[in-house]
Structures are given as structure tokens and as C-alpha cells.
């Protein structure tokens, strides 16, 4: 059954991001319950602008939102609305903690968080991160 094999082959768990959020909102419809998706899209676009690349990666079955490479060095990024809740904080930090290298790891949040570093993982709000030069 070729159709079934083709369908399985074309199945992907990849994420897709819009280069223009206005078009994204027009096509998909703007929903206030999708702010975290919009936030992730903004970070993806900024990583492409700064470094020319951004990919989703898997660490032991857990997703790291983005990994980017610049000058031979990797950078890892998680994106979420906030990490005030302990369960959310654990979910966002665990994949970064499971990485056994010394490349920079950053959690970008929408809401400000009073701590700027958790176990060597940088925590920064989206406005501050967007205002940084990046390279």
C-alpha cells in the first residue's frame, strides 16, 4: 500500500513558524490563548535574524525549543510565558539540565522572573532579550 507508506513518510512532528506574524494571525486567527505560540514564533524569527539558523532538538524525549549555532558554538533556548509555577519551571529547565555540554542555555519568558540564573541556566524576559545585540 504505497499511499500508507507515503503518508507515514511525510508525517512530521516539526514545527512551522511564520516570518510575518501579521500573516500568521490572519491565516491562523489571533487567539489570546496562543500567546505562547506567538512568543515562540518571535524568538524563532529573532534567532534567524541574529544567527541565520534555529532548530528544534530532542534531548532524551524532551524538546528543547531552539538550538542555534554561531561561530562553532551552540546556544540552547526554551521559551514560555512564565516559570513561576514549579511544575512549569521543571518542565522548561529539565531538557536544558539534561544537556551535558557547557554551551549557553537560556529560558526566555514573557513575564519577568525575579531570578536571572537557575543552575547556570539564564532566565531573561523577552523584552530584555530582544534589546540585546545578540552576537
HELIX and SHEET records of a PDB file:
HELIX    1   1 UNK A    2  UNK A   10  1                                   9    
HELIX    2   2 UNK A   21  UNK A   28  1                                   8    
HELIX    3   3 UNK A   32  UNK A   34  5                                   3    
HELIX    4   4 UNK A   35  UNK A   51  1                                  17    
HELIX    5   5 UNK A   86  UNK A   98  1                                  13    
HELIX    6   6 UNK A  126  UNK A  130  1                                   5    
SHEET    1   A 6 UNK A  55  UNK A  59  0                                        
SHEET    2   A 6 UNK A  62  UNK A  70 -1                                        
SHEET    3   A 6 UNK A  73  UNK A  80 -1                                        
SHEET    4   A 6 UNK A 104  UNK A 109  1                                        
SHEET    5   A 6 UNK A 121  UNK A 125  1                                        
SHEET    6   A 6 UNK A 117  UNK A 118 -1                                        
END                                                                             
